[in-house]
Amino acid sequence: MATVKVYDQNKVESGEMTLAPEVFEVEVRPEILHLVVRAQLAARRAGTHKAKTRAYVSGGGVKPWKQKGTGRARSGSNRSPVWRGGAIIFGPQPRSYEFKVNAKVRALALRMALSSRLKNENLLVVKGIELPEAKTKHFAKVAGQLSLGKALIVLPEDQVALSRAARNVPGITLITPNQLNVLDVLSHKQLVLFEGAVKPVTARFVGKEA
């Protein structure tokens, strides 16, 4: 089992905590992480792009010239794809880019992402953060004391004042355990867990088949 130090908001050691090995000490397989990240990014795509086919291009209701005798190529519509201003052949149409990834694979990928942060010593457990006011300058000071750069902070529950103070600090993202996902973990170099968030994060996986 991995034992990590717990710090206060001034980065003064205040204790230790043991992390569940089935969550934070999983062998990392890049192909699993890649699959889940690709699925998350694909699900974010709007898929609303569309090019007009002949059914949607206005005009073209009359044959431009008679079929024979003009010396020109046959043509039935001035909205033919070969004409300027005509339709588009095989153009993009609205679609969903989502594809299915099994729940067990998604859970495994998240455990791998968490394990990678611990393995690379980019996981920090803090008791909590208390600010005198919900102001950016106060949070920025604490972030500096904790040496945070691009960091994902997992709170045990929504904290409106803290979220308000942190929202204008570049690179900092605050989420709750139920919002934790692979893409966010891998997109931030540092992972910060509030002491009270460790148990609900672990509870998402412990007792479930991998």
BELKA-V510396 format. One record per residue. N is the residue number from 1. SS is DSSP state (H for helix, E for strand, L for the rest). D_FIRST is the distance of its C-alpha to the first C-alpha in Angstrom with 1 decimal. Layout:
{{N | SS | D_FIRST} {N | SS | D_FIRST}}
//
This chain:
{{1 | L | 0.0} {2 | E | 3.8} {3 | E | 6.4} {4 | E | 9.8} {5 | E | 13.3} {6 | E | 15.6} {7 | E | 19.1} {8 | L | 22.5} {9 | L | 25.1} {10 | L | 26.4} {11 | L | 23.2} {12 | L | 23.1} {13 | E | 19.7} {14 | E | 19.6} {15 | E | 16.2} {16 | E | 12.4} {17 | E | 10.2} {18 | E | 6.6} {19 | E | 6.4} {20 | L | 6.4} {21 | H | 5.3} {22 | H | 9.0} {23 | H | 10.3} {24 | H | 8.9} {25 | L | 8.0} {26 | L | 11.3} {27 | L | 13.9} {28 | L | 16.6} {29 | L | 20.1} {30 | H | 22.9} {31 | H | 25.4} {32 | H | 23.5} {33 | H | 23.0} {34 | H | 26.7} {35 | H | 27.9} {36 | H | 26.4} {37 | H | 27.5} {38 | H | 30.9} {39 | H | 31.2} {40 | H | 30.4} {41 | H | 33.0} {42 | H | 35.5} {43 | H | 35.2} {44 | H | 36.2} {45 | L | 39.4} {46 | L | 42.5} {47 | L | 44.4} {48 | L | 47.7} {49 | L | 49.5} {50 | L | 52.9} {51 | L | 56.0} {52 | L | 59.3} {53 | L | 60.7} {54 | L | 64.4} {55 | L | 64.0} {56 | L | 63.0} {57 | L | 65.2} {58 | L | 68.4} {59 | L | 71.8} {60 | L | 72.9} {61 | L | 75.0} {62 | L | 78.1} {63 | L | 78.7} {64 | L | 79.3} {65 | L | 82.3} {66 | L | 84.0} {67 | L | 82.6} {68 | L | 85.4} {69 | L | 88.1} {70 | L | 86.4} {71 | L | 85.3} {72 | L | 81.7} {73 | L | 78.6} {74 | L | 78.1} {75 | L | 76.1} {76 | L | 75.4} {77 | L | 73.5} {78 | L | 73.0} {79 | L | 69.4} {80 | L | 68.7} {81 | L | 65.5} {82 | L | 67.9} {83 | L | 69.7} {84 | L | 68.7} {85 | L | 67.3} {86 | L | 66.5} {87 | L | 63.5} {88 | L | 60.3} {89 | L | 59.6} {90 | L | 56.1} {91 | L | 54.8} {92 | L | 51.5} {93 | L | 51.3} {94 | L | 49.0} {95 | L | 45.9} {96 | L | 42.2} {97 | L | 39.7} {98 | L | 36.9} {99 | L | 35.4} {100 | L | 33.0} {101 | L | 29.3} {102 | L | 27.8} {103 | H | 25.5} {104 | H | 22.7} {105 | H | 23.0} {106 | H | 23.0} {107 | H | 19.8} {108 | H | 18.2} {109 | H | 19.6} {110 | H | 18.3} {111 | H | 14.7} {112 | H | 15.5} {113 | H | 17.2} {114 | H | 14.4} {115 | H | 12.1} {116 | H | 15.0} {117 | H | 15.3} {118 | H | 11.9} {119 | H | 12.5} {120 | L | 16.0} {121 | L | 15.1} {122 | L | 17.2} {123 | E | 15.1} {124 | E | 16.2} {125 | E | 15.6} {126 | E | 18.9} {127 | L | 20.3} {128 | L | 23.3} {129 | L | 26.5} {130 | L | 29.8} {131 | L | 33.1} {132 | L | 36.6} {133 | L | 38.0} {134 | L | 37.0} {135 | L | 38.2} {136 | H | 36.9} {137 | H | 37.6} {138 | H | 35.3} {139 | H | 32.3} {140 | H | 33.1} {141 | H | 33.0} {142 | H | 29.5} {143 | H | 28.4} {144 | H | 29.9} {145 | H | 28.1} {146 | L | 24.7} {147 | L | 25.9} {148 | L | 25.7} {149 | L | 27.6} {150 | L | 27.1} {151 | E | 24.4} {152 | E | 23.2} {153 | E | 22.7} {154 | E | 21.2} {155 | E | 22.9} {156 | L | 22.3} {157 | L | 25.9} {158 | L | 29.1} {159 | L | 30.4} {160 | H | 33.8} {161 | H | 34.6} {162 | H | 31.5} {163 | H | 32.0} {164 | H | 35.6} {165 | H | 34.9} {166 | H | 32.4} {167 | L | 34.4} {168 | L | 36.6} {169 | L | 34.0} {170 | L | 33.8} {171 | L | 30.5} {172 | E | 28.8} {173 | E | 27.9} {174 | E | 26.8} {175 | E | 25.6} {176 | E | 24.1} {177 | H | 21.2} {178 | H | 23.8} {179 | H | 25.2} {180 | L | 22.1} {181 | L | 23.0} {182 | H | 22.3} {183 | H | 25.5} {184 | H | 24.9} {185 | H | 21.4} {186 | H | 22.7} {187 | H | 26.0} {188 | L | 24.4} {189 | L | 23.0} {190 | E | 20.9} {191 | E | 18.8} {192 | E | 19.0} {193 | E | 17.3} {194 | E | 19.1} {195 | H | 17.0} {196 | H | 18.9} {197 | H | 18.2} {198 | H | 14.4} {199 | H | 15.0} {200 | H | 17.9} {201 | H | 16.2} {202 | H | 13.4} {203 | H | 16.2} {204 | L | 18.0} {205 | L | 15.7} {206 | L | 14.0} {207 | L | 16.6} {208 | L | 18.4} {209 | L | 18.9} {210 | L | 17.7}}
//
